[in-house]
Amino acid sequence: MSTTLTRNPEPTESAAPASLHDPRVLRLVSVLASGLPSDLGTGAGPHRYTVPVVFSRQVSAQERARIEDPATARSVEEAAGTGPGLELAVSDRRLLVMNTNLEELKGGLGAALGSMLGRLGQELLSEQDRQAAAAEVLRSGERERFEAVSRAAAEIRFEPAADGAGPGSAAETT
């Protein structure tokens, strides 16, 4: 039995951006249900609370600074259309989404957080790529310099000249 695979030459709207498949990009994996308020779902449960969400990996210092910047929370609020007061904090491998609830997360806040992390990841990866390219230029220049010095050093000979005339010989001193 033979199966023919065809390739769609045009990307579809459902095609995921490359950042979703790049393991270096920080992603949110799931809500840590055990970290939710114990009275959630009862009449006494809070309307707004902190929702702990698990990251795909440990967060870097650069990522943490950007995530915890109050401007990031405001941007996510605007994108999701939620009310003011959202706060974001990193705790180990968790994102603490404060002053929200599960309904807001299901209603668009979760997607807005995922988009924010995707953009953040792409920006940081681009910055790392620029830094790596600049470092490679420096390494290349250093390699070329070292090779030139090595060639110059290799040209030095310590054997006496065949005719005996050389620096410090009797023929030169007369």
C-alpha positions, 0 to 999 in steps of 0.5 A: 500500500502506497501513500502519497504525501503532498505538501501545501506550498502556502502556509495556513492560518493554523500553522504555528509560528516557528517559536512554538517549536523552538525548545529555547522559547519559554512556554506555559505548560499547564495550570498547577491545580494544587496551587489554586485556593482550596475553597475555589468552586464553593460559595465562599471561594474568591472571585480573583486570586493567584493562578500558578502556571507551570513554565516549560523550563527554568526562566532566565534572568532576562526573561524574568525581568521582562515578565515581571515588568508592570508594563508587560502585565498592562500589555497582556491585560489590554490584549486579553481585554481583562480588567486592571490589576493583573500582576505577573511574578516568577517563582521557580518554574511557575508564573504566578498570575495574580488578581485573575481567575480561571474564567479570565484565563479561559476567556483569552488571558491564557492565549494573551500570556502565551503570545506575550511569551512567544514575542518575548522569546523571539526578541531574546533569541534575536538578541542572542543571535546578534550577540553570537554573530558579533562574537563570531566576527571578533573570534574570526578576526582573532583567528586571522591575527593569530594565523598571521603571527604564526606564519610570521613566526614560522618564517624565522630560521635558526640555521646558519646561512649556507655561505656563512654570511649572516648576522654576526658573521666575520664577513659582516663585521669587516 
